[in-house]
Amino acid sequence: MRIWLMHHRQAAALVLRQFARAPVATFLTMLVIGVSLSLPTGLYSLLKNVNELARMARGEPQITLVLAANASSGAIDALQAHLQKRSDIAEIRFISRAQALQELNKNAGLGDITAGLEKNPLPDIFTIRPAHREVESIVRLQKELQALPKVDAALLDEAWVRRLEALLGLGQKAVLILAMLLGFALVAITGNTIRLQILSAREEIEVSKLIGATDPFVRRPFLYHGALQGLCGGLLAWAIVVATFQLLNGNVRILADLYSLDFHLTLPDARDILGLLLFAALLGWLGAFLSVGRHLREIEPH
Amino acid sequence: MISFSQVSKRFPGGFEALRDVTFTIEAGEMAFVTGHSGAGKSTLLKLIAAIETPSSGSVVVNGQNVGKMSRAAVPYLRRNVGLVFQDHKLLFNRTAFENVMLPLHIAGFEPTEGAKRVRAALDKVGLLNREKAFPVALSGGEQQRLCIARAIVNRPSILLADEPTGNLDANYAHDILEMFKSFNQVGVTIVIATPDPSAARDWNARLLTLDHGVLTP
């Protein structure tokens, strides 16, 4: 165990020495990885911001439950009791059909027309304010309410909530695809730099094998190289996103002021950053692992 | 102990380097393998160090059948077999000290304990005052001695040397062989491949003669 730890420490130290020996080349490779990763990272953070902005601009989302014409007062009471129990609903308001007709008469001055009607054509309704404001949870709530007995329709009064949801879904998928493609690129970039490392260390690998080096021993520095390179690339991606957002924020504030909104781009949070760094290090490691696996067996002492 | 029984080695392309070779070298013995160039001396040494595997027959080193050994087990065999090469195979981007340290580093020695052993090995081959020198700064004979220091630093039970005196003048060659003799006296099994059989007679050592891959009595 102590030997194992020592070997790891030595491998890491060796990689740092390699980085120090060729700082420009190392930095350029990391920069390529950083730029590649900054695209999906930046886009992801931007989407989060757009979602936030949409929430602010929209005001209170509201669902209107249109009840069936034949709903008895008992059924309505039962429904009201059910709605009050739900934790995903913040507030409900009941508007009876009589009340609605009265308001219609009063507000719209349609008294003459409505007076001519044989019976009240309006339904009873509940207006509901959801407890959560995320688009997905509102849409889920709407679907669940739609399925309740004696409910004719659950109307989400803003159709654009759905449009936004669709757009955000599209954006998320685009980010995912971009992340995957650039993830492949990262693996390929790492694989290539590791291949060059292996070729330049060919003699050393051969001699090490002749004097009893195991495969894991030979492989270890290369894996460290890949993982560290990926990690540093991830850090650079983070730096690029932070710098870009800071640059954009001045303009965003001016724009938000024009719409009387208190809004600015928020930077990725700690969880996102951790995810980014882990992703980058893991892909770097994977690239190195694949490359080492391919090339190491070719180097056997003769 | 090294034991060959009916060992043949054919290379891809059909060249037969060794044919039906059988012999045993006891632990602590010193043996010379001679023969003309291309007689199979190097191949014989490579079979012992698991650098090549036999096409048929069995090679047993310290009780282990080398030909049937798993890939993962080979490094542990090699840690017990010191190798001295004609072309030294030193790493030119490392100092003499670091070159000799490498086998200990691989075997997982503590740096302080390792450094003691490295200095002891360099002392044995007379290079203690050159530990900070890079191999390019060393003469051919010094490089060969450095290679020997690296081979013995791990205190292997077997030492294999492939034409260790090939490029050296007679005096130097004598010193090197003297060195091998002293290792043999502390119990190390030594196998030296050399085209010149006279050394074996001088040292009164075991002599294996190869002729076109066949062991001649």
Interface residues (C-beta under 8 A of the other chain):
Chain A: I3 W4 M6 H7 Q10 E203 E204 E206 V207 S208 K209 L210 I211 G212 A213 T214 D215 F217 P301 H302
Chain B: A49 I51 R71 A72 P75 Y76 L77 R78 R79 L83 K89 L90 L91 L102 P103 H105 I106 A107 G108 E110 R150 N154
